[in-house]
Each structure stands twice: as C-alpha cells, then as structure tokens.
C-alpha cells in the first residue's frame, strides 16, 4: 500500500469506530430486533451443539 501513512491510520481508526460497536454489543448480550423472534430462538434451542 503506497501513500501517506497518516491517511491509512485515520481510515483504520474510522473503520474501527464504525464497525466495532456491533460485535461488542453482541458480546454483551444485546441482539438485534430481527434476531429476537421466536422462530430464531426455537431454531437455536433445538441445535444439537448447544453448550448446556
């Protein structure tokens, strides 16, 4: 990658700030509204690889 290293650092910082909140929220237990449906919960409850 040729170019100014400062620009690359700024772009990396911006991309991190835009993309990092969703994985952190998922790890803290938050789920998006479309994944809270009972159909998804039932499908996940029937998975053979559950950790219970």
N, C-alpha and C positions, 0 to 999 in steps of 0.2 A: 504494500500500500504506500504509494507515494503521496506526498503532500505535507501540510503543516500538522505536526503532532498535536498542537493545541486544538485544532478543529476536531481531530479524531477523539481527543479526550472529552471535549464538550459534547460531541454527538453520543459518545458512550455514556456519559452521565445523564443526558436527556433520555436516552433509550432505557436506561436502568430505572429512572424515576417513573417513566410511563408504564413499564412492564412489570415491575416488582410488586406493586400493591396487590394484585390478584393472587399470586402464589402465597404471599404472606397471609392474606385474608383466608384463603382456603386452609392453610396450615393451622390457623387459629380457630377453625371450626365454622366459619361462615360459608354458606353455599348460595349460589345464585338462585333466583326465584324459579327458573325453569327446571332446576335440579331438585327442587323440594317437592315435586309432585309425588303422589302415592305410587304411581306406576314405576317410577325410577327407584323409589325406596323398596318396593316389593321385589323388583328385579335384583337389587343389591342384597336383599335379605335372603334370597334363595341361592346366592352364589356359593359354590362348594369350597371356595378358597377363603372364606371369612376367617378372621383371627379370633374367634371366640371359642 
